[in-house]
Amino acid sequence: MIEFDSEQTRQRIGTRIKDLRDEQGLSLRRLAFMVGMDHSYLSIIEKGQANATITSYVKIAIGLGVDLKDLFDI
Amino acid sequence: MIEFDSEQTRQRIGTRIKDLRDEQGLSLRRLAFMVGMDHSYLSIIEKGQANATITSYVKIAIGLGVDLKDLFDI
């Protein structure tokens, strides 16, 4: 069976989200509010500590105004 | 707050996964086995009926031998 480090992948995705957010000068609380997400949950997504669902990532992509695939360009 | 149709997005992602799988002549059961996933769960992911976690999509991308972002090129 295929082995892989999912936490490391989630961390790289989280860093990507944070970079995209910082580029736009959006605070974590602002983005979280925009997408109807608790800011502490968005924080742990950015740290790669949450095995979030695809719907959460779709919301984040919409809030950042980027294509979904851009979040995963890691 | 941002409204969007997450089920439609999940369906488009599921169709993308199925297309990538079909291109490689991989059966659903074969891909599911390769990534250690129940084939019925992979089936509902392909139909867009599961709000799967990012780890599930990472496994599928690895099983298909594609970059994670390719699953979301929808």
N, CA and C atoms of all chains as a GROMACS GRO file, in nm:
protein
  444
    1MET      N    1   0.085  -0.119   0.000
    1MET     CA    2   0.000   0.000   0.000
    1MET      C    3   0.090   0.126   0.000
    2ILE      N    4   0.036   0.234  -0.052
    2ILE     CA    5   0.114   0.357  -0.067
    2ILE      C    6   0.127   0.426   0.068
    3GLU      N    7   0.254   0.452   0.108
    3GLU     CA    8   0.278   0.525   0.231
    3GLU      C    9   0.310   0.670   0.197
    4PHE      N   10   0.272   0.763   0.281
    4PHE     CA   11   0.309   0.903   0.256
    4PHE      C   12   0.289   0.981   0.384
    5ASP      N   13   0.346   1.101   0.392
    5ASP     CA   14   0.338   1.181   0.514
    5ASP      C   15   0.228   1.287   0.494
    6SER      N   16   0.108   1.253   0.538
    6SER     CA   17  -0.002   1.345   0.512
    6SER      C   18   0.013   1.474   0.592
    7GLU      N   19   0.074   1.464   0.714
    7GLU     CA   20   0.086   1.586   0.793
    7GLU      C   21   0.176   1.687   0.722
    8GLN      N   22   0.285   1.635   0.663
    8GLN     CA   23   0.377   1.725   0.592
    8GLN      C   24   0.307   1.790   0.473
    9THR      N   25   0.225   1.713   0.405
    9THR     CA   26   0.150   1.769   0.291
    9THR      C   27   0.053   1.876   0.340
   10ARG      N   28  -0.016   1.848   0.450
   10ARG     CA   29  -0.111   1.946   0.503
   10ARG      C   30  -0.038   2.074   0.548
   11GLN      N   31   0.082   2.058   0.602
   11GLN     CA   32   0.160   2.175   0.644
   11GLN      C   33   0.198   2.261   0.524
   12ARG      N   34   0.235   2.194   0.416
   12ARG     CA   35   0.274   2.270   0.295
   12ARG      C   36   0.153   2.343   0.237
   13ILE      N   37   0.036   2.278   0.242
   13ILE     CA   38  -0.087   2.344   0.195
   13ILE      C   39  -0.119   2.463   0.286
   14GLY      N   40  -0.107   2.442   0.417
   14GLY     CA   41  -0.135   2.549   0.513
   14GLY      C   42  -0.045   2.669   0.493
   15THR      N   43   0.082   2.642   0.468
   15THR     CA   44   0.179   2.750   0.443
   15THR      C   45   0.141   2.825   0.316
   16ARG      N   46   0.098   2.749   0.216
   16ARG     CA   47   0.057   2.809   0.087
   16ARG      C   48  -0.061   2.904   0.110
   17ILE      N   49  -0.158   2.859   0.191
   17ILE     CA   50  -0.276   2.942   0.220
   17ILE      C   51  -0.233   3.070   0.293
   18LYS      N   52  -0.145   3.053   0.391
   18LYS     CA   53  -0.099   3.171   0.466
   18LYS      C   54  -0.026   3.269   0.376
   19ASP      N   55   0.058   3.216   0.287
   19ASP     CA   56   0.131   3.304   0.194
   19ASP      C   57   0.033   3.381   0.105
   20LEU      N   58  -0.068   3.309   0.052
   20LEU     CA   59  -0.167   3.375  -0.034
   20LEU      C   60  -0.243   3.482   0.045
   21ARG      N   61  -0.274   3.452   0.169
   21ARG     CA   62  -0.348   3.547   0.255
   21ARG      C   63  -0.261   3.670   0.284
   22ASP      N   64  -0.135   3.644   0.319
   22ASP     CA   65  -0.043   3.755   0.350
   22ASP      C   66  -0.023   3.845   0.228
   23GLU      N   67  -0.011   3.781   0.111
   23GLU     CA   68   0.007   3.859  -0.013
   23GLU      C   69  -0.105   3.961  -0.032
   24GLN      N   70  -0.223   3.924   0.016
   24GLN     CA   71  -0.339   4.013  -0.002
   24GLN      C   72  -0.361   4.102   0.120
   25GLY      N   73  -0.271   4.091   0.218
   25GLY     CA   74  -0.284   4.176   0.337
   25GLY      C   75  -0.411   4.146   0.417
   26LEU      N   76  -0.459   4.021   0.402
   26LEU     CA   77  -0.580   3.981   0.476
   26LEU      C   78  -0.540   3.921   0.611
   27SER      N   79  -0.605   3.968   0.716
   27SER     CA   80  -0.579   3.906   0.846
   27SER      C   81  -0.649   3.770   0.850
   28LEU      N   82  -0.603   3.685   0.938
   28LEU     CA   83  -0.664   3.553   0.954
   28LEU      C   84  -0.811   3.568   0.997
   29ARG      N   85  -0.834   3.663   1.089
   29ARG     CA   86  -0.972   3.684   1.137
   29ARG      C   87  -1.061   3.733   1.024
   30ARG      N   88  -1.007   3.819   0.938
   30ARG     CA   89  -1.086   3.876   0.827
   30ARG      C   90  -1.124   3.765   0.729
   31LEU      N   91  -1.024   3.684   0.689
   31LEU     CA   92  -1.054   3.576   0.594
   31LEU      C   93  -1.154   3.478   0.657
   32ALA      N   94  -1.131   3.444   0.783
   32ALA     CA   95  -1.221   3.349   0.851
   32ALA      C   96  -1.364   3.403   0.852
   33PHE      N   97  -1.378   3.531   0.882
   33PHE     CA   98  -1.513   3.592   0.884
   33PHE      C   99  -1.575   3.584   0.745
   34MET      N  100  -1.496   3.618   0.643
   34MET     CA  101  -1.547   3.622   0.505
   34MET      C  102  -1.602   3.486   0.463
   35VAL      N  103  -1.536   3.379   0.507
   35VAL     CA  104  -1.578   3.246   0.460
   35VAL      C  105  -1.662   3.171   0.564
   36GLY      N  106  -1.698   3.242   0.672
   36GLY     CA  107  -1.788   3.180   0.772
   36GLY      C  108  -1.722   3.066   0.846
   37MET      N  109  -1.592   3.086   0.876
   37MET     CA  110  -1.517   2.981   0.944
   37MET      C  111  -1.463   3.037   1.075
   38ASP      N  112  -1.456   2.954   1.179
   38ASP     CA  113  -1.398   3.000   1.305
   38ASP      C  114  -1.249   3.029   1.284
   39HIS      N  115  -1.205   3.146   1.332
   39HIS     CA  116  -1.067   3.185   1.301
   39HIS      C  117  -0.965   3.089   1.363
   40SER      N  118  -1.000   3.025   1.476
   40SER     CA  119  -0.903   2.931   1.536
   40SER      C  120  -0.893   2.805   1.449
   41TYR      N  121  -1.006   2.769   1.380
   41TYR     CA  122  -0.998   2.653   1.290
   41TYR      C  123  -0.913   2.686   1.169
   42LEU      N  124  -0.933   2.808   1.116
   42LEU     CA  125  -0.851   2.848   1.001
   42LEU      C  126  -0.703   2.849   1.040
   43SER      N  127  -0.676   2.887   1.164
   43SER     CA  128  -0.538   2.890   1.212
   43SER      C  129  -0.476   2.750   1.212
   44ILE      N  130  -0.552   2.651   1.260
   44ILE     CA  131  -0.492   2.516   1.263
   44ILE      C  132  -0.485   2.455   1.123
   45ILE      N  133  -0.573   2.501   1.032
   45ILE     CA  134  -0.559   2.457   0.891
   45ILE      C  135  -0.428   2.512   0.835
   46GLU      N  136  -0.399   2.640   0.865
   46GLU     CA  137  -0.277   2.702   0.814
   46GLU      C  138  -0.152   2.636   0.874
   47LYS      N  139  -0.168   2.577   0.995
   47LYS     CA  140  -0.053   2.509   1.057
   47LYS      C  141  -0.045   2.362   1.014
   48GLY      N  142  -0.142   2.320   0.931
   48GLY     CA  143  -0.140   2.182   0.882
   48GLY      C  144  -0.183   2.082   0.987
   49GLN      N  145  -0.246   2.131   1.092
   49GLN     CA  146  -0.282   2.042   1.204
   49GLN      C  147  -0.426   1.991   1.194
   50ALA      N  148  -0.497   2.034   1.088
   50ALA     CA  149  -0.635   1.987   1.074
   50ALA      C  150  -0.646   1.909   0.944
   51ASN      N  151  -0.711   1.792   0.952
   51ASN     CA  152  -0.738   1.716   0.830
   51ASN      C  153  -0.870   1.765   0.774
   52ALA      N  154  -0.868   1.886   0.721
   52ALA     CA  155  -0.990   1.956   0.683
   52ALA      C  156  -1.057   1.890   0.562
   53THR      N  157  -1.186   1.918   0.548
   53THR     CA  158  -1.258   1.863   0.432
   53THR      C  159  -1.239   1.954   0.312
   54ILE      N  160  -1.274   1.899   0.197
   54ILE     CA  161  -1.258   1.975   0.074
   54ILE      C  162  -1.345   2.100   0.075
   55THR      N  163  -1.461   2.092   0.139
   55THR     CA  164  -1.549   2.210   0.144
   55THR      C  165  -1.480   2.327   0.215
   56SER      N  166  -1.403   2.298   0.319
   56SER     CA  167  -1.331   2.405   0.389
   56SER      C  168  -1.229   2.471   0.295
   57TYR      N  169  -1.161   2.388   0.217
   57TYR     CA  170  -1.060   2.444   0.125
   57TYR      C  171  -1.127   2.522   0.013
   58VAL      N  172  -1.244   2.476  -0.032
   58VAL     CA  173  -1.316   2.549  -0.137
   58VAL      C  174  -1.356   2.688  -0.083
   59LYS      N  175  -1.405   2.692   0.039
   59LYS     CA  176  -1.442   2.821   0.099
   59LYS      C  177  -1.320   2.914   0.105
   60ILE      N  178  -1.206   2.860   0.148
   60ILE     CA  179  -1.085   2.941   0.162
   60ILE      C  180  -1.042   2.995   0.025
   61ALA      N  181  -1.049   2.908  -0.077
   61ALA     CA  182  -1.009   2.951  -0.213
   61ALA      C  183  -1.098   3.065  -0.260
   62ILE      N  184  -1.228   3.050  -0.233
   62ILE     CA  185  -1.322   3.156  -0.275
   62ILE      C  186  -1.291   3.285  -0.199
   63GLY      N  187  -1.266   3.271  -0.068
   63GLY     CA  188  -1.235   3.390   0.013
   63GLY      C  189  -1.110   3.462  -0.033
   64LEU      N  190  -1.012   3.383  -0.081
   64LEU     CA  191  -0.887   3.441  -0.131
   64LEU      C  192  -0.898   3.484  -0.276
   65GLY      N  193  -1.008   3.444  -0.341
   65GLY     CA  194  -1.027   3.481  -0.481
   65GLY      C  195  -0.930   3.410  -0.574
   66VAL      N  196  -0.895   3.286  -0.538
   66VAL     CA  197  -0.804   3.207  -0.623
   66VAL      C  198  -0.874   3.078  -0.666
   67ASP      N  199  -0.821   3.013  -0.768
   67ASP     CA  200  -0.874   2.883  -0.808
   67ASP      C  201  -0.840   2.781  -0.700
   68LEU      N  202  -0.928   2.683  -0.684
   68LEU     CA  203  -0.906   2.579  -0.583
   68LEU      C  204  -0.769   2.515  -0.601
   69LYS      N  205  -0.734   2.487  -0.726
   69LYS     CA  206  -0.606   2.418  -0.750
   69LYS      C  207  -0.486   2.502  -0.703
   70ASP      N  208  -0.501   2.635  -0.695
   70ASP     CA  209  -0.390   2.719  -0.651
   70ASP      C  210  -0.351   2.691  -0.506
   71LEU      N  211  -0.450   2.649  -0.426
   71LEU     CA  212  -0.418   2.619  -0.285
   71LEU      C  213  -0.324   2.500  -0.274
   72PHE      N  214  -0.331   2.414  -0.378
   72PHE     CA  215  -0.258   2.287  -0.371
   72PHE      C  216  -0.135   2.288  -0.462
   73ASP      N  217  -0.096   2.407  -0.508
   73ASP     CA  218   0.024   2.420  -0.590
   73ASP      C  219   0.143   2.426  -0.495
   74ILE      N  220   0.179   2.313  -0.443
   74ILE     CA  221   0.275   2.308  -0.333
   74ILE      C  222   0.403   2.233  -0.371
   75MET      N  223  -2.154   3.691   0.389
   75MET     CA  224  -2.071   3.571   0.385
   75MET      C  225  -2.078   3.511   0.244
   76ILE      N  226  -1.974   3.443   0.207
   76ILE     CA  227  -1.963   3.389   0.072
   76ILE      C  228  -2.050   3.265   0.058
   77GLU      N  229  -2.142   3.269  -0.041
   77GLU     CA  230  -2.223   3.152  -0.069
   77GLU      C  231  -2.165   3.077  -0.188
   78PHE      N  232  -2.176   2.945  -0.190
   78PHE     CA  233  -2.127   2.870  -0.306
   78PHE      C  234  -2.188   2.731  -0.301
   79ASP      N  235  -2.183   2.658  -0.412
   79ASP     CA  236  -2.244   2.526  -0.418
   79ASP      C  237  -2.133   2.422  -0.400
   80SER      N  238  -2.113   2.378  -0.275
   80SER     CA  239  -2.000   2.288  -0.252
   80SER      C  240  -2.025   2.152  -0.315
   81GLU      N  241  -2.156   2.110  -0.321
   81GLU     CA  242  -2.180   1.977  -0.380
   81GLU      C  243  -2.139   1.978  -0.528
   82GLN      N  244  -2.172   2.088  -0.598
   82GLN     CA  245  -2.136   2.094  -0.740
   82GLN      C  246  -1.984   2.090  -0.757
   83THR      N  247  -1.914   2.159  -0.670
   83THR     CA  248  -1.767   2.158  -0.678
   83THR      C  249  -1.715   2.017  -0.651
   84ARG      N  250  -1.771   1.949  -0.551
   84ARG     CA  251  -1.725   1.812  -0.520
   84ARG      C  252  -1.755   1.719  -0.637
   85GLN      N  253  -1.868   1.741  -0.706
   85GLN     CA  254  -1.902   1.656  -0.822
   85GLN      C  255  -1.800   1.676  -0.934
   86ARG      N  256  -1.761   1.801  -0.954
   86ARG     CA  257  -1.664   1.828  -1.062
   86ARG      C  258  -1.528   1.765  -1.027
   87ILE      N  259  -1.491   1.770  -0.899
   87ILE     CA  260  -1.366   1.707  -0.857
   87ILE      C  261  -1.376   1.555  -0.875
   88GLY      N  262  -1.490   1.499  -0.837
   88GLY     CA  263  -1.511   1.355  -0.851
   88GLY      C  264  -1.502   1.309  -0.995
   89THR      N  265  -1.562   1.388  -1.083
   89THR     CA  266  -1.558   1.355  -1.226
   89THR      C  267  -1.414   1.362  -1.276
   90ARG      N  268  -1.340   1.462  -1.228
   90ARG     CA  269  -1.199   1.477  -1.267
   90ARG      C  270  -1.121   1.352  -1.226
   91ILE      N  271  -1.145   1.305  -1.103
   91ILE     CA  272  -1.074   1.186  -1.053
   91ILE      C  273  -1.109   1.065  -1.139
   92LYS      N  274  -1.236   1.050  -1.170
   92LYS     CA  275  -1.280   0.935  -1.252
   92LYS      C  276  -1.216   0.941  -1.391
   93ASP      N  277  -1.212   1.062  -1.448
   93ASP     CA  278  -1.149   1.076  -1.581
   93ASP      C  279  -1.001   1.037  -1.576
   94LEU      N  280  -0.932   1.086  -1.472
   94LEU     CA  281  -0.789   1.054  -1.459
   94LEU      C  282  -0.772   0.902  -1.441
   95ARG      N  283  -0.859   0.842  -1.362
   95ARG     CA  284  -0.852   0.697  -1.338
   95ARG      C  285  -0.878   0.620  -1.467
   96ASP      N  286  -0.984   0.662  -1.539
   96ASP     CA  287  -1.019   0.593  -1.665
   96ASP      C  288  -0.905   0.605  -1.767
   97GLU      N  289  -0.843   0.723  -1.771
   97GLU     CA  290  -0.732   0.743  -1.867
   97GLU      C  291  -0.621   0.641  -1.846
   98GLN      N  292  -0.607   0.599  -1.719
   98GLN     CA  293  -0.500   0.505  -1.688
   98GLN      C  294  -0.550   0.360  -1.690
   99GLY      N  295  -0.676   0.343  -1.725
   99GLY     CA  296  -0.731   0.206  -1.731
   99GLY      C  297  -0.734   0.139  -1.595
  100LEU      N  298  -0.739   0.223  -1.489
  100LEU     CA  299  -0.743   0.169  -1.353
  100LEU      C  300  -0.888   0.148  -1.311
  101SER      N  301  -0.918   0.029  -1.257
  101SER     CA  302  -1.054   0.009  -1.206
  101SER      C  303  -1.064   0.082  -1.072
  102LEU      N  304  -1.188   0.109  -1.032
  102LEU     CA  305  -1.212   0.175  -0.905
  102LEU      C  306  -1.160   0.089  -0.789
  103ARG      N  307  -1.185  -0.042  -0.799
  103ARG     CA  308  -1.138  -0.132  -0.692
  103ARG      C  309  -0.986  -0.134  -0.685
  104ARG      N  310  -0.922  -0.131  -0.800
  104ARG     CA  311  -0.773  -0.136  -0.804
  104ARG      C  312  -0.716  -0.011  -0.738
  105LEU      N  313  -0.767   0.108  -0.779
  105LEU     CA  314  -0.716   0.233  -0.720
  105LEU      C  315  -0.744   0.236  -0.570
  106ALA      N  316  -0.864   0.194  -0.532
  106ALA     CA  317  -0.901   0.193  -0.389
  106ALA      C  318  -0.804   0.105  -0.311
  107PHE      N  319  -0.776  -0.013  -0.365
  107PHE     CA  320  -0.682  -0.105  -0.297
  107PHE      C  321  -0.545  -0.040  -0.284
  108MET      N  322  -0.497   0.019  -0.394
  108MET     CA  323  -0.364   0.080  -0.396
  108MET      C  324  -0.347   0.186  -0.287
  109VAL      N  325  -0.455   0.262  -0.262
  109VAL     CA  326  -0.442   0.372  -0.166
  109VAL      C  327  -0.502   0.338  -0.029
  110GLY      N  328  -0.540   0.210  -0.013
  110GLY     CA  329  -0.590   0.168   0.118
  110GLY      C  330  -0.722   0.233   0.156
  111MET      N  331  -0.809   0.243   0.054
  111MET     CA  332  -0.939   0.307   0.076
  111MET      C  333  -1.048   0.208   0.040
  112ASP      N  334  -1.161   0.212   0.111
  112ASP     CA  335  -1.273   0.125   0.076
  112ASP      C  336  -1.326   0.168  -0.061
  113HIS      N  337  -1.348   0.069  -0.148
  113HIS     CA  338  -1.387   0.106  -0.286
  113HIS      C  339  -1.523   0.178  -0.289
  114SER      N  340  -1.610   0.146  -0.194
  114SER     CA  341  -1.742   0.214  -0.196
  114SER      C  342  -1.725   0.361  -0.155
  115TYR      N  343  -1.624   0.387  -0.070
  115TYR     CA  344  -1.600   0.528  -0.032
  115TYR      C  345  -1.541   0.605  -0.151
  116LEU      N  346  -1.447   0.539  -0.221
  116LEU     CA  347  -1.390   0.604  -0.340
  116LEU      C  348  -1.501   0.631  -0.442
  117SER      N  349  -1.597   0.540  -0.450
  117SER     CA  350  -1.707   0.558  -0.544
  117SER      C  351  -1.790   0.682  -0.509
  118ILE      N  352  -1.819   0.701  -0.382
  118ILE     CA  353  -1.901   0.820  -0.346
  118ILE      C  354  -1.819   0.948  -0.357
  119ILE      N  355  -1.685   0.937  -0.342
  119ILE     CA  356  -1.600   1.055  -0.366
  119ILE      C  357  -1.610   1.092  -0.514
  120GLU      N  358  -1.603   0.992  -0.602
  120GLU     CA  359  -1.611   1.018  -0.747
  120GLU      C  360  -1.746   1.076  -0.786
  121LYS      N  361  -1.850   1.043  -0.707
  121LYS     CA  362  -1.984   1.098  -0.737
  121LYS      C  363  -2.005   1.234  -0.670
  122GLY      N  364  -1.906   1.278  -0.593
  122GLY     CA  365  -1.918   1.408  -0.529
  122GLY      C  366  -2.010   1.407  -0.408
  123GLN      N  367  -2.038   1.289  -0.360
  123GLN     CA  368  -2.135   1.277  -0.249
  123GLN      C  369  -2.068   1.271  -0.112
  124ALA      N  370  -1.933   1.274  -0.113
  124ALA     CA  371  -1.863   1.271   0.017
  124ALA      C  372  -1.784   1.400   0.034
  125ASN      N  373  -1.795   1.459   0.153
  125ASN     CA  374  -1.714   1.577   0.184
  125ASN      C  375  -1.582   1.527   0.241
  126ALA      N  376  -1.502   1.470   0.152
  126ALA     CA  377  -1.382   1.398   0.196
  126ALA      C  378  -1.276   1.494   0.250
  127THR      N  379  -1.186   1.438   0.329
  127THR     CA  380  -1.077   1.519   0.384
  127THR      C  381  -0.963   1.528   0.283
  128ILE      N  382  -0.876   1.624   0.308
  128ILE     CA  383  -0.764   1.645   0.217
  128ILE      C  384  -0.674   1.521   0.212
  129THR      N  385  -0.662   1.450   0.322
  129THR     CA  386  -0.578   1.330   0.324
  129THR      C  387  -0.629   1.227   0.223
  130SER      N  388  -0.761   1.214   0.211
  130SER     CA  389  -0.816   1.120   0.113
  130SER      C  390  -0.777   1.161  -0.029
  131TYR      N  391  -0.784   1.290  -0.057
  131TYR     CA  392  -0.748   1.337  -0.191
  131TYR      C  393  -0.598   1.321  -0.217
  132VAL      N  394  -0.518   1.341  -0.112
  132VAL     CA  395  -0.372   1.323  -0.129
  132VAL      C  396  -0.343   1.177  -0.165
  133LYS      N  397  -0.410   1.085  -0.096
  133LYS     CA  398  -0.392   0.942  -0.125
  133LYS      C  399  -0.429   0.912  -0.271
  134ILE      N  400  -0.543   0.968  -0.315
  134ILE     CA  401  -0.591   0.942  -0.451
  134ILE      C  402  -0.491   0.996  -0.554
  135ALA      N  403  -0.440   1.118  -0.526
  135ALA     CA  404  -0.343   1.178  -0.619
  135ALA      C  405  -0.218   1.091  -0.630
  136ILE      N  406  -0.173   1.041  -0.516
  136ILE     CA  407  -0.054   0.954  -0.516
  136ILE      C  408  -0.084   0.826  -0.593
  137GLY      N  409  -0.201   0.768  -0.568
  137GLY     CA  410  -0.239   0.645  -0.638
  137GLY      C  411  -0.246   0.663  -0.788
  138LEU      N  412  -0.290   0.782  -0.830
  138LEU     CA  413  -0.301   0.810  -0.974
  138LEU      C  414  -0.169   0.859  -1.032
  139GLY      N  415  -0.073   0.888  -0.942
  139GLY     CA  416   0.056   0.937  -0.990
  139GLY      C  417   0.049   1.077  -1.047
  140VAL      N  418  -0.040   1.158  -0.991
  140VAL     CA  419  -0.052   1.296  -1.040
  140VAL      C  420  -0.026   1.393  -0.923
  141ASP      N  421   0.002   1.518  -0.955
  141ASP     CA  422   0.015   1.618  -0.850
  141ASP      C  423  -0.121   1.644  -0.787
  142LEU      N  424  -0.119   1.677  -0.656
  142LEU     CA  425  -0.245   1.702  -0.585
  142LEU      C  426  -0.327   1.807  -0.659
  143LYS      N  427  -0.262   1.912  -0.705
  143LYS     CA  428  -0.337   2.020  -0.770
  143LYS      C  429  -0.410   1.973  -0.896
  144ASP      N  430  -0.359   1.866  -0.958
  144ASP     CA  431  -0.424   1.818  -1.081
  144ASP      C  432  -0.565   1.766  -1.054
  145LEU      N  433  -0.588   1.717  -0.930
  145LEU     CA  434  -0.723   1.667  -0.898
  145LEU      C  435  -0.823   1.782  -0.899
  146PHE      N  436  -0.771   1.903  -0.872
  146PHE     CA  437  -0.860   2.019  -0.853
  146PHE      C  438  -0.856   2.113  -0.972
  147ASP      N  439  -0.803   2.065  -1.084
  147ASP     CA  440  -0.800   2.144  -1.207
  147ASP      C  441  -0.935   2.125  -1.276
  148ILE      N  442  -1.034   2.194  -1.220
  148ILE     CA  443  -1.172   2.166  -1.262
  148ILE      C  444  -1.238   2.287  -1.325
   0.00000   0.00000   0.00000
